[in-house]
Amino acid sequence: MDTRTKTIEQQLKTTYSLSEIGVHASNKFDGARLNGFKILNDSTAKVIIKPENTPINNSPYYAFSIWSDDQRPFYLTFDYPEGFKHRYTPKLKRSGRWSIIDSTKIFKKDTIVTIKVELDRQPLTIAAQEIQSSRDVSNWYTPLMGNYSYAHKNSIGQSTLGRDLVVLDINKPSSHKKELVVLMTRQHPPEVTGYYAFQSFLETILDNSELANTFLERYRVLAFPLMNPDGVDLGHWRHNAGGVDTNRDWSKYRQPEVRHAADYIHDIMKREEMELVLGLDFHSTWYDVFYTNTKREETAMPEFVDEWFSALENNIEDYKVNEQAGNSKKPVSKGWFLYGHNAVGITYEIGDATPKDDIEKFGTISSKEMMKLLINKQMSN
């Protein structure tokens, strides 16, 4: 895979005003994506969305605020470049609260999607997924880390645009010989549902339960809560500021996000003489799925995947694991865990439209069952 830096198309940060009808739209906030806004008629505007560069996955991301001089219903038609089509059901934020647009307000004609919204002078945010900018992510992990003397936020370096790349290093003092677990998320900017599962997963590890404390006496956790801060804040569809899918760079390390993370993990392992046993990379796609490696016999935990998935099905009502197994043929994180470290590597994908209550439940229970299995593994050695 060619992961050398490529040119991106910067979106113009501005407020578009359709003065003749008194409707305005803006992308002047972190996580926004709006490349143009044009009037079609008195009640409809075209929302123009373009990717940061191409080639790119067919997953158009959008986020903008819109308001009107007068209270009115209004229609928005999404316009993507040729070859791309609408993916995400719009999320609406009004008065600080997110909701999903009513399905009766979405109109499809062939590949063209139009939505109906109610406008007034108060800006309404419309986005492909709930916005979780680098500031939002920091606002989550900063108080969380502050609750524990053994949990530290460390900078591992800077992104292309100088944003801090952060690791949450959780290392409880212990007399046990520790092994390493790595968690990461947001390599792809819009994949917020995977980030929500990552949140629940990590919060469960830090919930001060007897299970969590026993686990942390035996394992060190490195959690990367925002692998692509530039792409997130720039409102990118998929790539970083170098115009690259970072989850194709786990071989050449040409992009700073991957290079700094890999270096930090390697340094910890070398300095502490520590074995990496499990790596989970949280993403989003159209449906819930776990992407696993079929090669397992020589890993640190050959039986972990089957045992973990059985535990999830036994502890989540009416839940069936959707596993798609295949050895990585691209330089992605799950292959890096396997081929680089003989560790279990899994891409943990949450569906675009999976309800938040379910995401929290999946994240919490999968974390608990992971900890149980890893405790049993070490105690049996």
Secondary structure, 3 states (H helix, E strand, C coil): CCCCCCCCCCCCCCEEEECCCCEEEECCCCCCECCEEEEEECCEEEEECCCCCCCCCCCCCCEEEEEECCCEEEEEEEECCCCCCCCCCCEEEECCEEEECCHHHEEEECCEEEEEEEECCCCEEEECCCCCCHHHHHHHHHHHHHCCCCEEEEEEEECCCCCEEEEEEECCCCCCCCEEEEEEECCCCCCHHHHHHHHHHHHHHCCCCHHHHHHHHHEEEEEECCCCHHHHHHCCCCCCCCCCCHHHCCCCCCCHHHHHHHHHHHHHHHHHCCCEEEEEEEEEECCCEEEECCCCCCCCCCCHHHHHHHHHHHHCCCCCCCEEECCCCCCCHHHHHHHHHCCEEEEEEEECCCCHHHHHHHHHHHHHHHHHHHHHHHHHC
